[in-house]
Amino acid sequence: MKIDTFRLAFSSATAALGLWIVCTAVVVAIPGPVITVIGYMFHLNLSGLDWHPSIGGFLIGLAAWMFLAGAFSSLLGFCYNFLERKK
C-alpha cells in the first residue's frame, strides 16, 4: 500500500494546529498549574516563571509546529513508500 505523503503531511500539520490551539488555551486559562506540571515532567523548579503568551508567540509557535509536524510526516511517508517498494 502506498501512502500519499502530501495528505499525511497535511493531516499531521492540521492535527498539530488543533493541539497547539488547545494547549495554548490551557496555558492562558490556568498558567500556574501548567507550569507546575511541566516542572514535574522535566524535574525542574519553574515556580519563579511567569508566562504571558502573546499573539506573535502564538502564531510563530503555530507555524513552527505545523511545519515540523508536516515535514516529519512527509519524511515518514517517503521512507515508508521507499521501503514498501523494496519488498
Secondary structure as GFF3:
##gff-version 3
##sequence-region A 1 87
A	DSSP	alpha_helix	5	29	.	.	.	ID=ss1
A	DSSP	alpha_helix	31	42	.	.	.	ID=ss2
A	DSSP	alpha_helix	55	85	.	.	.	ID=ss3
###
